[in-house]
């Protein structure tokens, strides 16, 4: 994983349309701009506790693909089902945090990978909760 720190040199406001876009059946679109959105403030709520990482590998596919940019807040306490950045025996990983009925595991999204049970003897520490996943959808950029 490649770690990046956000910088806040300028604010860029983008139009936020009032109508939502259907992911199912199409509906007539409107072009009414409701407000403007500052992506930095939207994506990064606690700048001093936030860092960015680029995902590598396919254990979290299709939710997270290799190269996706993850916004991580290290001030949030991980809860069951959160996606976390964790150190596992010295290696940084991104997985879903499972914590139910006395069982604690790290769960991949890709069924080709096995869950990792966090039993005694495993060196494990959470380094933050993934708050946003930024995925490039246009392949010709």
N, CA and C atoms as a LAMMPS dump frame, in Angstrom:
ITEM: TIMESTEP
0
ITEM: NUMBER OF ATOMS
423
ITEM: BOX BOUNDS ff ff ff
-5.0000000000000000e+02 5.0000000000000000e+02
-5.0000000000000000e+02 5.0000000000000000e+02
-5.0000000000000000e+02 5.0000000000000000e+02
ITEM: ATOMS id mol type element x y z
1 1 1 N 0.831 -1.185 0
2 1 2 C 0 0 0
3 1 3 C 0.872 1.243 0
4 2 1 N 0.489 2.185 -0.794
5 2 2 C 1.189 3.465 -0.862
6 2 3 C 0.398 4.473 -0.041
7 3 1 N 1.037 5.113 0.936
8 3 2 C 0.363 6.077 1.8
9 3 3 C 0.581 7.487 1.279
10 4 1 N -0.495 8.274 1.263
11 4 2 C -0.449 9.661 0.815
12 4 3 C -1.105 10.535 1.864
13 5 1 N -0.605 11.727 2.053
14 5 2 C -1.22 12.671 2.982
15 5 3 C -1.929 13.752 2.185
16 6 1 N -3.183 14.068 2.538
17 6 2 C -3.916 15.103 1.798
18 6 3 C -3.346 16.488 2.069
19 7 1 N -3.39 17.337 1.05
20 7 2 C -3.002 18.735 1.219
21 7 3 C -4.215 19.599 0.927
22 8 1 N -4.268 20.756 1.558
23 8 2 C -5.428 21.628 1.437
24 8 3 C -5.003 23.012 0.954
25 9 1 N -4.383 23.077 -0.209
26 9 2 C -3.887 24.356 -0.689
27 9 3 C -4.987 25.243 -1.264
28 10 1 N -6.014 24.648 -1.827
29 10 2 C -7.108 25.456 -2.357
30 10 3 C -8.416 24.682 -2.291
31 11 1 N -9.504 25.408 -2.266
32 11 2 C -10.825 24.795 -2.255
33 11 3 C -11.352 24.767 -3.676
34 12 1 N -11.882 23.616 -4.064
35 12 2 C -12.491 23.476 -5.377
36 12 3 C -13.938 23.079 -5.153
37 13 1 N -14.858 23.965 -5.533
38 13 2 C -16.28 23.691 -5.375
39 13 3 C -16.837 23.139 -6.682
40 14 1 N -17.56 22.051 -6.593
41 14 2 C -18.168 21.439 -7.759
42 14 3 C -19.683 21.488 -7.615
43 15 1 N -20.421 21.609 -8.723
44 15 2 C -21.888 21.649 -8.624
45 15 3 C -22.435 20.308 -8.147
46 16 1 N -23.409 20.361 -7.255
47 16 2 C -24.11 19.171 -6.775
48 16 3 C -25.554 19.304 -7.222
49 17 1 N -25.995 18.42 -8.092
50 17 2 C -27.347 18.487 -8.624
51 17 3 C -28.349 17.955 -7.611
52 18 1 N -29.526 18.561 -7.58
53 18 2 C -30.561 18.186 -6.62
54 18 3 C -31.142 16.814 -6.925
55 19 1 N -31.255 16.467 -8.2
56 19 2 C -31.838 15.17 -8.552
57 19 3 C -30.783 14.072 -8.41
58 20 1 N -31.259 12.897 -8.036
59 20 2 C -30.377 11.749 -7.935
60 20 3 C -30.406 11.001 -9.256
61 21 1 N -29.361 10.235 -9.513
62 21 2 C -29.257 9.486 -10.754
63 21 3 C -29.681 8.053 -10.493
64 22 1 N -30.635 7.566 -11.293
65 22 2 C -31.137 6.205 -11.138
66 22 3 C -30.071 5.193 -11.537
67 23 1 N -29.88 4.205 -10.699
68 23 2 C -28.995 3.103 -11.041
69 23 3 C -29.814 1.928 -11.574
70 24 1 N -31.124 2.078 -11.555
71 24 2 C -32.019 1.037 -12.071
72 24 3 C -32.663 1.522 -13.346
73 25 1 N -33.984 1.786 -13.301
74 25 2 C -34.706 2.282 -14.466
75 25 3 C -34.5 3.785 -14.606
76 26 1 N -34.362 4.227 -15.824
77 26 2 C -34.122 5.648 -16.096
78 26 3 C -35.356 6.476 -15.773
79 27 1 N -35.112 7.712 -15.347
80 27 2 C -36.192 8.669 -15.124
81 27 3 C -35.752 9.998 -15.717
82 28 1 N -36.682 10.878 -16.011
83 28 2 C -36.295 12.17 -16.59
84 28 3 C -35.36 12.932 -15.658
85 29 1 N -34.263 13.431 -16.202
86 29 2 C -33.274 14.152 -15.396
87 29 3 C -33.627 15.629 -15.34
88 30 1 N -33.219 16.247 -14.26
89 30 2 C -33.377 17.692 -14.156
90 30 3 C -31.99 18.298 -14.103
91 31 1 N -31.897 19.547 -14.454
92 31 2 C -30.586 20.18 -14.429
93 31 3 C -30.512 21.252 -13.349
94 32 1 N -31.271 21.069 -12.284
95 32 2 C -31.292 22.036 -11.203
96 32 3 C -30.108 21.797 -10.258
97 33 1 N -29.255 22.78 -10.135
98 33 2 C -28.125 22.682 -9.209
99 33 3 C -28.607 23.119 -7.836
100 34 1 N -28.498 22.22 -6.87
101 34 2 C -28.952 22.488 -5.516
102 34 3 C -27.94 23.336 -4.749
103 35 1 N -26.686 22.994 -4.87
104 35 2 C -25.64 23.67 -4.115
105 35 3 C -24.297 23.332 -4.736
106 36 1 N -23.245 23.762 -4.104
107 36 2 C -21.902 23.37 -4.505
108 36 3 C -21.304 22.537 -3.385
109 37 1 N -20.442 21.626 -3.762
110 37 2 C -19.87 20.692 -2.81
111 37 3 C -18.357 20.82 -2.815
112 38 1 N -17.785 20.972 -1.636
113 38 2 C -16.337 20.977 -1.467
114 38 3 C -15.931 19.536 -1.185
115 39 1 N -15.321 18.885 -2.162
116 39 2 C -14.963 17.476 -2.005
117 39 3 C -14.008 17.232 -0.839
118 40 1 N -13.119 18.167 -0.577
119 40 2 C -12.196 17.995 0.546
120 40 3 C -12.953 17.895 1.869
121 41 1 N -13.903 18.794 2.071
122 41 2 C -14.678 18.769 3.315
123 41 3 C -15.596 17.556 3.374
124 42 1 N -16.098 17.115 2.227
125 42 2 C -16.987 15.963 2.179
126 42 3 C -16.227 14.664 2.456
127 43 1 N -15.07 14.505 1.821
128 43 2 C -14.302 13.272 1.942
129 43 3 C -13.419 13.217 3.183
130 44 1 N -12.989 14.379 3.657
131 44 2 C -12.027 14.42 4.763
132 44 3 C -12.62 15.239 5.893
133 45 1 N -13.262 14.57 6.827
134 45 2 C -13.951 15.247 7.927
135 45 3 C -12.997 15.656 9.037
136 46 1 N -11.946 14.878 9.251
137 46 2 C -10.954 15.16 10.3
138 46 3 C -9.563 15.157 9.661
139 47 1 N -9.138 16.285 9.088
140 47 2 C -7.866 16.322 8.35
141 47 3 C -6.66 15.824 9.148
142 48 1 N -6.576 16.145 10.427
143 48 2 C -5.414 15.739 11.218
144 48 3 C -5.368 14.224 11.439
145 49 1 N -6.506 13.547 11.271
146 49 2 C -6.576 12.104 11.522
147 49 3 C -6.786 11.303 10.238
148 50 1 N -6.636 11.959 9.088
149 50 2 C -6.959 11.309 7.819
150 50 3 C -5.72 11.148 6.958
151 51 1 N -5.629 9.993 6.327
152 51 2 C -4.598 9.763 5.333
153 51 3 C -5.212 8.98 4.177
154 52 1 N -4.488 8.906 3.08
155 52 2 C -4.948 8.213 1.881
156 52 3 C -3.996 7.059 1.589
157 53 1 N -4.534 5.962 1.091
158 53 2 C -3.696 4.853 0.643
159 53 3 C -4.221 4.365 -0.693
160 54 1 N -3.307 3.829 -1.503
161 54 2 C -3.698 3.186 -2.755
162 54 3 C -3.727 1.69 -2.497
163 55 1 N -4.834 1.065 -2.88
164 55 2 C -4.985 -0.374 -2.701
165 55 3 C -4.12 -1.119 -3.712
166 56 1 N -3.695 -2.311 -3.301
167 56 2 C -2.886 -3.165 -4.165
168 56 3 C -3.396 -4.592 -4.009
169 57 1 N -3.588 -5.273 -5.102
170 57 2 C -4.055 -6.654 -5.053
171 57 3 C -5.553 -6.756 -5.278
172 58 1 N -6.084 -7.996 -5.17
173 58 2 C -7.49 -8.207 -5.486
174 58 3 C -8.267 -8.931 -4.391
175 59 1 N -7.762 -8.968 -3.167
176 59 2 C -8.476 -9.687 -2.103
177 59 3 C -9.775 -8.991 -1.694
178 60 1 N -9.923 -7.708 -2.028
179 60 2 C -11.154 -6.985 -1.682
180 60 3 C -12.022 -6.718 -2.915
181 61 1 N -11.662 -7.323 -4.04
182 61 2 C -12.43 -7.181 -5.272
183 61 3 C -13.767 -7.922 -5.138
184 62 1 N -14.852 -7.419 -5.65
185 62 2 C -14.997 -6.274 -6.538
186 62 3 C -15.218 -4.945 -5.826
187 63 1 N -15.308 -4.942 -4.506
188 63 2 C -15.558 -3.702 -3.77
189 63 3 C -14.399 -2.722 -3.912
190 64 1 N -13.185 -3.214 -3.718
191 64 2 C -11.975 -2.391 -3.839
192 64 3 C -11.069 -3.069 -4.848
193 65 1 N -10.676 -2.31 -5.866
194 65 2 C -9.786 -2.837 -6.904
195 65 3 C -8.378 -2.3 -6.706
196 66 1 N -7.404 -3 -7.228
197 66 2 C -6.015 -2.55 -7.164
198 66 3 C -5.908 -1.172 -7.814
199 67 1 N -5.291 -0.239 -7.116
200 67 2 C -5.157 1.135 -7.611
201 67 3 C -6.198 2.091 -7.074
202 68 1 N -7.267 1.575 -6.456
203 68 2 C -8.281 2.456 -5.873
204 68 3 C -7.658 3.278 -4.751
205 69 1 N -8.148 4.483 -4.591
206 69 2 C -7.679 5.371 -3.537
207 69 3 C -8.639 5.258 -2.358
208 70 1 N -8.105 4.977 -1.18
209 70 2 C -8.913 4.807 0.017
210 70 3 C -8.682 5.979 0.96
211 71 1 N -9.768 6.572 1.44
212 71 2 C -9.703 7.634 2.44
213 71 3 C -9.846 6.943 3.79
214 72 1 N -8.862 7.156 4.668
215 72 2 C -8.808 6.434 5.934
216 72 3 C -8.769 7.426 7.096
217 73 1 N -9.653 7.216 8.065
218 73 2 C -9.7 8.056 9.27
219 73 3 C -9.212 7.213 10.45
220 74 1 N -8.082 7.597 11.015
221 74 2 C -7.507 6.81 12.119
222 74 3 C -8.084 7.207 13.476
223 75 1 N -9.011 8.17 13.515
224 75 2 C -9.627 8.549 14.79
225 75 3 C -10.923 7.783 15.053
226 76 1 N -11.387 7.024 14.064
227 76 2 C -12.622 6.258 14.218
228 76 3 C -12.301 4.885 14.794
229 77 1 N -13.02 4.501 15.844
230 77 2 C -12.857 3.163 16.417
231 77 3 C -13.59 2.172 15.511
232 78 1 N -12.885 1.141 15.086
233 78 2 C -13.461 0.155 14.175
234 78 3 C -14.597 -0.604 14.839
235 79 1 N -15.672 -0.764 14.076
236 79 2 C -16.828 -1.549 14.507
237 79 3 C -17.001 -2.729 13.549
238 80 1 N -17.8 -3.679 14.008
239 80 2 C -18.109 -4.841 13.175
240 80 3 C -18.577 -4.389 11.793
241 81 1 N -18.03 -4.97 10.76
242 81 2 C -18.375 -4.76 9.357
243 81 3 C -17.723 -3.539 8.718
244 82 1 N -16.933 -2.773 9.477
245 82 2 C -16.177 -1.671 8.877
246 82 3 C -15.059 -2.239 8.014
247 83 1 N -14.662 -1.481 7.006
248 83 2 C -13.467 -1.816 6.243
249 83 3 C -12.316 -1.083 6.923
250 84 1 N -11.242 -1.819 7.219
251 84 2 C -10.15 -1.247 7.99
252 84 3 C -8.815 -1.426 7.282
253 85 1 N -7.884 -0.559 7.659
254 85 2 C -6.48 -0.734 7.322
255 85 3 C -5.848 -1.284 8.589
256 86 1 N -5.174 -2.421 8.472
257 86 2 C -4.609 -3.062 9.654
258 86 3 C -3.204 -3.563 9.367
259 87 1 N -2.406 -3.624 10.435
260 87 2 C -1.102 -4.274 10.364
261 87 3 C -1.308 -5.693 10.859
262 88 1 N -0.923 -6.63 10.064
263 88 2 C -1.084 -8.041 10.382
264 88 3 C 0.286 -8.698 10.27
265 89 1 N 0.866 -8.997 11.436
266 89 2 C 2.224 -9.546 11.479
267 89 3 C 3.2 -8.684 10.675
268 90 1 N 3.044 -7.36 10.789
269 90 2 C 3.946 -6.419 10.138
270 90 3 C 3.568 -6.004 8.73
271 91 1 N 2.579 -6.649 8.128
272 91 2 C 2.142 -6.295 6.772
273 91 3 C 0.858 -5.489 6.842
274 92 1 N 0.769 -4.428 6.044
275 92 2 C -0.439 -3.616 5.991
276 92 3 C -1.438 -4.266 5.041
277 93 1 N -2.697 -4.386 5.502
278 93 2 C -3.755 -5 4.701
279 93 3 C -5.018 -4.158 4.805
280 94 1 N -5.9 -4.322 3.832
281 94 2 C -7.239 -3.743 3.888
282 94 3 C -8.225 -4.909 3.853
283 95 1 N -9.102 -4.967 4.851
284 95 2 C -10.075 -6.05 4.964
285 95 3 C -11.302 -5.528 5.714
286 96 1 N -12.371 -6.317 5.663
287 96 2 C -13.563 -6.026 6.451
288 96 3 C -13.354 -6.598 7.853
289 97 1 N -13.663 -5.787 8.875
290 97 2 C -13.472 -6.177 10.274
291 97 3 C -14.701 -6.927 10.758
292 98 1 N -14.497 -8.165 11.211
293 98 2 C -15.577 -8.992 11.747
294 98 3 C -15.336 -9.153 13.236
295 99 1 N -16.335 -8.799 14.048
296 99 2 C -16.194 -8.902 15.502
297 99 3 C -17.555 -9.235 16.101
298 100 1 N -17.871 -10.536 16.166
299 100 2 C -19.163 -10.993 16.686
300 100 3 C -18.977 -12.276 17.485
301 101 1 N -19.697 -12.385 18.582
302 101 2 C -19.73 -13.61 19.363
303 101 3 C -18.374 -14.108 19.813
304 102 1 N -17.49 -13.19 20.153
305 102 2 C -16.165 -13.577 20.615
306 102 3 C -15.195 -13.946 19.503
307 103 1 N -15.646 -13.854 18.254
308 103 2 C -14.786 -14.157 17.108
309 103 3 C -14.377 -12.846 16.447
310 104 1 N -13.089 -12.671 16.245
311 104 2 C -12.573 -11.499 15.552
312 104 3 C -11.787 -11.978 14.343
313 105 1 N -12.16 -11.459 13.172
314 105 2 C -11.524 -11.875 11.918
315 105 3 C -11.402 -10.695 10.973
316 106 1 N -10.558 -10.859 9.992
317 106 2 C -10.469 -9.937 8.866
318 106 3 C -10.987 -10.698 7.65
319 107 1 N -11.98 -10.114 6.983
320 107 2 C -12.683 -10.815 5.917
321 107 3 C -12.411 -10.141 4.566
322 108 1 N -11.925 -10.898 3.586
323 108 2 C -11.776 -10.342 2.238
324 108 3 C -13.13 -10.32 1.525
325 109 1 N -13.286 -9.472 0.516
326 109 2 C -14.504 -9.462 -0.301
327 109 3 C -14.452 -10.538 -1.376
328 110 1 N -13.254 -10.848 -1.829
329 110 2 C -13.056 -11.823 -2.892
330 110 3 C -13.155 -13.233 -2.295
331 111 1 N -14.11 -14.056 -2.77
332 111 2 C -14.287 -15.398 -2.208
333 111 3 C -13.11 -16.341 -2.46
334 112 1 N -12.169 -15.954 -3.313
335 112 2 C -10.983 -16.781 -3.551
336 112 3 C -9.99 -16.711 -2.384
337 113 1 N -10.222 -15.778 -1.452
338 113 2 C -9.334 -15.605 -0.301
339 113 3 C -10.066 -16.029 0.971
340 114 1 N -9.33 -16.609 1.884
341 114 2 C -9.913 -17.079 3.149
342 114 3 C -9.917 -15.969 4.188
343 115 1 N -10.908 -15.981 5.086
344 115 2 C -10.887 -15.05 6.223
345 115 3 C -9.653 -15.307 7.09
346 116 1 N -9.229 -14.275 7.787
347 116 2 C -8.077 -14.381 8.684
348 116 3 C -8.597 -14.276 10.111
349 117 1 N -8.559 -15.39 10.845
350 117 2 C -8.989 -15.382 12.242
351 117 3 C -7.885 -14.774 13.094
352 118 1 N -8.263 -13.819 13.925
353 118 2 C -7.284 -13.119 14.751
354 118 3 C -7.2 -13.81 16.114
355 119 1 N -6.447 -14.877 16.13
356 119 2 C -6.269 -15.656 17.35
357 119 3 C -5.028 -15.167 18.09
358 120 1 N -4.812 -15.697 19.274
359 120 2 C -3.618 -15.323 20.024
360 120 3 C -2.377 -15.711 19.238
361 121 1 N -1.358 -14.897 19.379
362 121 2 C -0.116 -15.139 18.666
363 121 3 C -0.015 -14.374 17.359
364 122 1 N -1.106 -13.77 16.919
365 122 2 C -1.077 -12.966 15.7
366 122 3 C -0.894 -11.511 16.108
367 123 1 N 0.107 -10.863 15.538
368 123 2 C 0.361 -9.445 15.796
369 123 3 C -0.583 -8.64 14.915
370 124 1 N -1.524 -7.92 15.557
371 124 2 C -2.596 -7.253 14.828
372 124 3 C -2.868 -5.891 15.438
373 125 1 N -3.013 -4.877 14.576
374 125 2 C -3.358 -3.537 15.032
375 125 3 C -4.098 -2.808 13.916
376 126 1 N -5.17 -2.127 14.272
377 126 2 C -5.942 -1.366 13.29
378 126 3 C -5.373 0.043 13.179
379 127 1 N -5.141 0.486 11.948
380 127 2 C -4.571 1.799 11.676
381 127 3 C -5.585 2.776 11.101
382 128 1 N -6.853 2.406 11.079
383 128 2 C -7.886 3.326 10.63
384 128 3 C -9.023 2.628 9.915
385 129 1 N -10.122 3.372 9.798
386 129 2 C -11.325 2.886 9.125
387 129 3 C -11.426 3.576 7.764
388 130 1 N -11.675 2.789 6.732
389 130 2 C -11.854 3.336 5.38
390 130 3 C -13.214 4.015 5.33
391 131 1 N -13.207 5.315 5.041
392 131 2 C -14.458 6.074 4.995
393 131 3 C -14.98 6.25 3.576
394 132 1 N -14.084 6.275 2.603
395 132 2 C -14.48 6.4 1.206
396 132 3 C -13.532 5.594 0.333
397 133 1 N -14.086 5.061 -0.758
398 133 2 C -13.319 4.328 -1.765
399 133 3 C -13.466 5.094 -3.07
400 134 1 N -12.362 5.559 -3.622
401 134 2 C -12.394 6.303 -4.883
402 134 3 C -11.877 5.388 -5.985
403 135 1 N -12.758 5.102 -6.915
404 135 2 C -12.475 4.137 -7.975
405 135 3 C -12.599 4.826 -9.323
406 136 1 N -11.56 4.742 -10.132
407 136 2 C -11.614 5.328 -11.469
408 136 3 C -12.478 4.459 -12.349
409 137 1 N -13.483 5.058 -12.987
410 137 2 C -14.379 4.272 -13.829
411 137 3 C -14.141 4.484 -15.313
412 138 1 N -13.473 5.545 -15.681
413 138 2 C -13.188 5.834 -17.096
414 138 3 C -11.799 5.268 -17.417
415 139 1 N -11.753 4.272 -18.267
416 139 2 C -10.486 3.577 -18.537
417 139 3 C -9.548 4.336 -19.483
418 140 1 N -10.027 5.356 -20.152
419 140 2 C -9.177 6.038 -21.128
420 140 3 C -8.685 7.409 -20.645
421 141 1 N -8.567 7.578 -19.347
422 141 2 C -7.988 8.829 -18.818
423 141 3 C -6.491 8.741 -18.733
